[in-house]
Amino acid sequence: MVYSGRAESPPTTTMEVFRMIYLAYGSNLDIPSMQYRCPTAKVLGTSELKGNRLVFSGVATVEHDEEGSVPVLLWEIQPEDEKALDRYEGFPHLYKKGFDRVELNGNLVDVMYYFMPHGYQHSAPISGYYEILQTAYQELGFDTAVLEKACEFSEKHH
């Protein structure tokens, strides 16, 4: 099966269904907003995107950092949810799609996420955006120091 430009192995049984897992690290950590945008999406749990750091260019993105780790929320999404996310994230103009593997309940799972390609300017989060993330971090039990560090880094490397 080819889905979103990625080859997937065929199902092993006729009962197995293709499942896409979306990794959220920005505004889609806000569960009510994400459920409004993607009504069939289901929260699977939290994890971390290792080898990356959170940064801002008005809104959040991730960039490679061997020592870094970004707390994330994993969602099971359907094709219609992915289309809604593509529109919301400005794909393929503002954000591109990345694929990785993260741990979920002791297993490695394949995930899709959005990131800004090289060439963007680091800058402080836009008004109100940081507060959305801060609230979501607190509700999900994530360490808000990650947000503070991302904000400081982005302002310093502007």
N, C-alpha and C positions, 0 to 999 in steps of 0.2 A: 504494500500500500504506500503511495506517495502522498504526503500531506504537508502542506506549508513548505514545500521544497526539500523535504527530508524523507529519505527512504526508511521505512519501518518494516520490521519483519512481519510476515503474515500471521494471522491468528493461529494458535495451535489447535483450537477447537471451534466448532461453529457457534458456541455460546460466548466466546470471548469477543469483546467489543473494543474498538479503538478508543483510547482514552488519552486526552491531552491534558497535561498539567501545566498551568500557568504560574509563574513565580512573580509575586508582587513585592516591591520594596518601597514604593512611593505612595501616591494618592490612593492606589487600589488596596492599601492596607486598611482603608476605611470600609468596613464590611457593609454598612447600609448603602453607601454610594456605589460600591462595586455590585451589590445585588440589584440595584436599580438599573445600572448599565447592562448587566449580564444576568438576567433573571434565572437562567438555568445553571449558573455556576454554583459549585458547592465547595465550602471550605474543607480542605483535607488536613491542615495542620500547619505548624510553623517549622522552620528549618533555618539554615544559614547558607549563604552563597560565599564559599571560601575562595580566597585568591582574588578578591575584589574589595574595593572600598566605595562607600557612598560619597557622592559629590553633588554639588548643585550647579546648575546653569539656569537659574530662575526656577526650574523644577528639578527633580532628582534624576540622576543617572548613576550607573556604576562604571568603574574603570578598573583595569587590572592593577592589583597590588598583592604580590605573593604572600605578604604577612597579614593581609586584611581579611575581614569577614563582615558580611552584611546580613542582619536578621531579615527574614522573609516570611511571607504567608503564601502557602500553596493552595491553589484553587484547581478543581477539576472543571474544565470548560468544554462546551460543545462548539461545533463549527460556527453557529450564529453568535456565540459569545466572542469568539476570536474575531469575527468581522466587526463587532461592536468595539472591541478593544483596539483593532487596527485604526478605526475612525478616531477614537478617543485619544490614542497615542500619536496620531499624526503619521502613521506608518504609510509609506516608506520614507517620507520626507524629513520629519523631525527625529523619529526613532527607527532603528532597525531591529530585527529579531535576532536573538542569540539563543543558543541551546547549550545546556550543561546537564550535569547530574548532581543531585543533592540527596541528602539523607532524609527519609521520611519514615518514622516508626521503625528504625533499624534497617531499612532497605534503601538501596540507591534507586532513585527514579529519574527518568529523563524529564527535563522541564524546558519550557520556552519562556523567554522574558524579553522585554524591550530595553534597548540601550541607545544612547546617542553615539553616533560614530565620531571618529576623531575630527577635530576642527571646531568644536564648540568652545565657548569662553566660560571659564568658571565664574560664577557670580552668586550673590546671596539669593536665597529663595524669594519668590514673589510674595507679596503681601497676602497673608492668610494661609499660604501653603505650608509653611513650617508648623503652624499651629495644628493643622489637620494631621500632619505626620506625628507631631508630639502627642496628640490625643490618642492616635492609633497605637503608637509605641507603648504608651502607658496601659491602654486597654489589653494589649497583647502580651504585656509583661516583658517587652524588649528594653534593653538598656538605652536610655535617652542620651547617654554620653556619646553614642555613635552619631546621633543627629548633631549634637553640639560640635563634635570633632569635624564632621562633614561641612558644617556651616563655616567654622573657622578656617579650614583648609581652602574652601572655595573662595572666601573673601580674600585670603592672603595670596592666592594664586590667580587672582583676577587680572 
